[in-house]
Amino acid sequence: MAEFSKTEQDYLKAIYQLHEKTGGLVGVTDIAAYLKVAAPSATEMIKRLAKKDLVAQKKYYGVSLKPEGYHEARFILKSHRVWETFLVDQADYQIDEVHEEAERLEHSSSKRLVERLYALMNFPKTDPHGSEIPAERFWEGKVVTLDLSQAEIAHRYQVVALTSEIKDFLAYLTIEQPKFITVITILADDSVIVKTEDDVKFVIPQFQRTAWQLTYYAH
């Protein structure tokens, strides 16, 4: 998989976002203004990106993203917006504090990390500013789907679907619907003891196990 420098990612993201505003080819002077760099510097970087087959440039008209450049621009945008969401929802940042932090984190995060954070937060559709978080997956790790009857001890699973019966069962136990569960042990009658991400432990009867739809990332 290709590796990109921070500067290359910044340019690809800028071209993507400028195209989103105008709907057409993006001028080099507009890119330079957007990134607050000199026009000659922007010109040289566009030539570099073109040599890598990331952008196409039509002389006198502007620049567009080629498929690989578009893919990377969408990833870096997702990385930024996932980090903003994580910082607000999980780290108690204020909305006006997250942009610069996310700018740093977006470039140092692997695709695997970004997708794990995205899943951890239950696949948010928008960031704290209301901007779309790209839903496509950028990490090609295999996602395995199963139900609780197939789960193994000491494994952590993401809960992706529950029947209304299970939701009522959890409400009766006054347990909030978990995003993740870990199987602690399987009892002699095939019921299971699980714990949630908040370390709440409870027993799920054998006849309810198939009603828990789970996923995990295969290594």
Summary of the structure (lengths in Angstrom):
residues: 219
radius of gyration: 22.4
end to end distance: 17.5
largest distance: 74.7
contacts: 612
relative contact order: 0.10
helix: 47%
strand: 21%
